[in-house]
Amino acid sequence: MRFDPMAQSPRRIAVKGFMLAIVCCCSWQWDGHETATAAEQSEPVFRAGAAKVEVKTPMGMPIVGNWNSPPATHVHDELHVRCLLLDDGQTRIAFAICDNVGIPREVFDAARNLIDAETDVDAENVLMAATHTHSGVSARDTRTVDGEQILSTYQQLLARRIADAVVNAEQRLQPAKIAWGSVDVPSEVHNRRWYVKDESLLDNPFGGVDKVRMNPPSSSDALIKPAGPTDPEVSFISVQTSDGAPLALLANYSLHYVGGVPAGEISADYFAAFSERIGGLLAAQGDADFVGILTNGTSGDVNNIPFGSKNRTSKEPYQRIEEVSKLVAEKVAAACQSIQYQDWVPLASAHAELTLEMRKPDPEMQRYFASLQGAGRDPDNIHRHAMTYAKRIERLQAGPDESTILLQAFRIGDLGVMSIPFEVFAETGLDLKKRSPLPDAFTIELANGSYGYLPTPRQHELGGYETWMGTNRVQLDASDRITDVLLSLSQQIAPND
Ligand SMILES: [Zn+2]
């Protein structure tokens, strides 16, 4: 079932002790029924297609993303896969974005195999990602039988619908113009990791004390300062038909999610609310083919709660989703007024597999959790999540020693897009934007897999929820390794001048 890009890679190079496979895509996408004329070859046509397909969520499945997982009882707004497909006449790339909290690699690989069989998009040229809505059902129930991974019914449905979105987008390919830009919306992003004065807020499930606290009590006098930055930039790619009608817009913002969804309700959160609103603002009314898409940037430590504010008021369900999506969409629509559309830009992609070591508990941690099992231990005196982490540590201990992840870099003209299969911290995204060899760049997280949080080494030293073993599962310098690979891939496809 697994997609194996190594098998297709024309060359391999060794980088810093791990094997890195790099593929630069330069091959013609060829329809054997047509013959390209000399004129077509010398003047390639830029084309784009976009599609949106429903996933149809079954009721009764647990809604995941929080400590409790109530069963789905009601659909407020249905979950979708939204796809933007671009073709410069030589290279075809696709972005397929799915409303889910996080989708494991084996599901994306199953979708990739379908896409490979059913479209003219090279499988490695498809970026698939989850939006990270916290009000969808789980895609994480893969079983392994006799060493073979068996997808659940819902996982098979997701893979099918991701492929369907790409198939439909390809069928809608038409001559198009493209532009990109960005606008800052700092008011909606807040770093959720804080230094606090009150040590009782810093206990962790391992019997230790952290230096920072995730989601501290809002408006508390104990708050000192956030432990990391935010990235206020909303980046976007806007596509029009050749006669200037809006065709699709794919945006990227580093905001975890918004929330305010009642328990038991299915919703694609502000990702969908933005996607539906932006079409109207771009005057795409009446054009059922327009597709808006909002991807998640690097938001592992950034949410929508203004922790330091003393004037917070309670909100109705979905109210914040409406407010945030409206503000972000209006800012993007205004920024679209001053971008220059181009009739043709070059496309390229490169990808690599990176093997990371999994974290394992040391003997001291194992002894600590074993001691919690002993009779006489007062449950009131241990951390409220200690037993949850005892189970997570057990699973890590019994699990594989390493994981191999897929990383991608794309070039759309002078714009770079990178993908990481983790919940990435804002400082990693800002670092990638700063060091990318392309003039503009952004990162889509939770792409091509879902391996938990990705704190930087500096944030690991501070501790806190996202760094806890079991929440974070890979080697402590993984963010540095991933950054190195993505910059190397971007260099491969960047313009030479
Ligand atoms: Zn989350």
Boltz pocket constraint, residues with backbone or C-beta under 6 A from the ligand:
constraints:
  - pocket:
      binder: B
      contacts: [[A, 65], [A, 132], [A, 134], [A, 256]]
      max_distance: 6.0
